[in-house]
Amino acid sequence: MSTGRVKSRLTVDANGQSIQGALRPRVGGSLNVSYTAAAGTSTILSNAEIVRLISTTDCHVRFGEVDNVAAVVTDMLMKAGQYEYFSLRGSKYISAIRDTADGSLNIQIVE
């Protein structure tokens, strides 16, 4: 007997557990941060809670609470062309620095 409930079609992890998340996130604005051998830093993201990042080349990113946050090559690696979602958890700025080639980090604010 059917209960009338529709089973969700969420992506599952390696253990078969549903991965909860924004199935259809709405972008509330975006900005680009250019980076070279010198780190580039975003403008203030005070109203953002979740961001989606994608870079044009491999780069390293760092989150910070002050406008002079600067990524270094030992920070988290973002692979070119791959989207990643992050909760800012109080951070207001994102900085990026190139891995091997100059590029741009696109920051999309998710609402």
N, C-alpha and C positions, 0 to 999 in steps of 0.2 A: 504494500500500500504506500503510495507516494504522500509525502508530507507537504508537497507544494513548494519546497525550498529548492532553490537553484544552487547547485554546487559551483563554487567559485573556481576559476581556472588560473590560479596564481602559479607563478613559477615556483618550483620546489628545489630545495638544496640537496646535497649529496645523501642526506639521511631521509629524504622523502617528505620533509617538513615544508609547509608553505612559507614562502618569503613574503612577508607583509611589506607594503610600501606604497608609494605613490604610483598607482597604475597609469594614470593620465595626468601627470603634473602640469600645472599651468605656469608658464614663465611670466614673471612680473617685472621683467626688465633684464637687461644684460649690459655688460661692459667688457672691454678688452684691456689686457695688460700686456704690453710689449716687454720682452726680456731679451737680454744679450748676456755677455759675460758679467754684466752688472745687473743686479736684481731690479725688476720692476714691481711696483706695489699699487694695489687698487685704491680707488677713492673709498670713502667711508661706506660701510655696508650696515649701518646702524639698525635698519628695519628688517634686515634679512635674518632668517633662521636656518634655512636650508638653501644650499647652492649646488648647482651642477657645473662641473668644470670639464673643459675639453681643451687640449693644447694642439697647436699645429706641428710642434716638434717635441721630442722628449724633453722634459723639464723637471725641476724640483720645486716643490711648493711648501710654503710655511704660512700658518695662520697666526695672527697676533692681535693684540688689543690696542696697539699704538701705531701711529702712521709711519713710524720709521722701522717697522718690521722688515727684515731683509732675508730672503731665502739664501741658502748656501747649498753647495753640491752634495752635502751629506743629508739634506732634508728628503722628505718623501718624494719618490720618483713618480711622475705622471707620464705614461706612455702616450705618444702622439695618436690622436684620433679616437681615443677611448674616453667615453663619458664616465665620470665618477660623481657621486652625490655625497655631500658632507653637511653635517650639522655644525653651525658656527659656534655654538655653545659659548657665547659671550665674545667671541672674536669679532672684530670689526674690519679687519684688513686681511688681504691675501697677497702674498708676494711670490714671485716666480723667478727662477734663473735657469738659463739654458743648461742642457746636459752636454750636447756637442754642437748644436746649431741654434742660431737666433730664431725666435718665433713669437707667438702670441697665445696667451691664455684667455679663453672666453669664459666669463663668469656669468651664469644665468641664475637669477634669483627665482626660487621655486615658491609658489604660493599655494 
